[in-house]
Amino acid sequence: MEPAVLKQLRFSTMGERLTDPAIVHLMANALSNPEILSLAAGFTDNTALPLDLVKEVVTELAQRPDGSEILQYGMNSGRPGLRRAVAGLLKGYSGEESIGIDENQVLISNGSQQALYIATQVLCDPGDIVLVEKPSYFVYFEVLKGLGVEPLSLPSLPNGRIDFDGLNTLIDRLCRSGDINRLKALYLVTYHANPSARCMPEEDKRTLGKVLQSLDIALPVIEDAAYRDLYFVDPYPAQSTLSLPEYAGLPILYAGTFTKPFATGMKVGYTCCTDQQLLGKMLNVKGQQDFGTANFTQAVIETVMHDGRYQEYLSKIRPHYGRKMKILHNALEEEGLRELGWSWDEPTGGILLWAGAPEGFDTRFGSTFYNSCLSEGVLYVPGDLCFAEGSPTNFVRLSAGVLSEDRLREAARKFVRSAKSTGQGA
């Protein structure tokens, strides 16, 4: 019998666009060597995860007369009690007590990543443009690539803040070329950002809102606040776009999550949306995907939110991550990285540190430096992945989240040793 002839499989245009994301490359390197010291993974610390608290809550839920309901399907938009708790969480931030959000404007998602994908999917067609910061969350770039959407960087100043003169010039260019019609959204990471660890000053938010109000189009603003609750000492005082008057009337989508501050594996995020039409479209897609985020994990989060155990847990882990970040920051300094011309700001929240090497130093996949770090058993995220244009190529994103304190120090030593051995022009 002759072997069957394999016929060519036909993919959609989206399927043809898809390639292995950068995160797959990073994970492959990590998983192929269990001993590797990963400063790349944006994971939280296993030793700080609320295992005992979750076991306690699950037992309580199972003992309720209606306990079995948590193992049943839930609502497409999410559990009403959790959505009310999210609205209450937002109103608990300083300056946002009168924020006009209620449970009917909240969608519970599988982490905030799902909400970002769905929002982009319902707003954008292939060939459209989304404005992003410089740098920005590189995994969101993979979302845009898969959907055929072009990320376009906001002009920025050397200190990372928005260059508003440059932004006005950019908008003028888009208007003159007609490309303003392809501009469908603005994506911002505003608190202890991934990757830069910066927070956006309220002054910049307000000025940006005024610029958006001057446009002839209603440009949706996607504010990603995944790390807002992971400050080390004091919360960053800037109000969100949900409550600033400069954004009144604009479609605002505020994405938060319980994965980073509570438990990553539970995959519970939330989105607050000021535009009911946009929220309705997102709920339509959500229903097509999964009928709703897992009712079980939502019930756990709802319970700890309701009785104060969530905030109690946060009060314990904030200093934990602050101590780990201090260890990474100090180790890089003590090993002499600044003396090699590298620079960075010490983060005040989150789990990420953004560092820049001297101009001309190459940190990309396959560079001499990257390969040297791999040989040393250290992994990082190349910074070029975080720029829409793929450059500059002399930055790195480091994470203090997953490694123990001793292994953080060891990783910093090996990272700096590679920087010394590869030299300025590697």
Secondary structure, DSSP 8 states (H G I E B T S, - for coil): ------------HHHHH----HHHHHHHHHHH-TT-EESS-----GGGS-HHHHHHHHHHHHTSTTGGGGGS---SS--HHHHHHHHHHHHTSTT-TT----GGGEEEESHHHHHHHHHHHHH--TT-EEEE-SS--HHHHHHHHHHT-EEEE--B-TTSSB-HHHHHHHHHHHHHHTGGGGEEEEEEE-SS-TTT-----HHHHHHHHHHHHTSSS---EEEE-TTTT-BSSS------TTT-GGGTTS-EEEEEESTTTT-GGG--EEEEES-HHHHHHHHHHHHHHHSSS-HHHHHHHHHHHHTSHHHHHHHHHHHHHHHHHHHHHHHHHHTTTGGGT-EE---SBSSEEEEE--TT---STTSHHHHHHHHHTEE-EEGGGGSTT----SEEEEE-SSS-HHHHHHHHHHHHHHHHHH-TT-
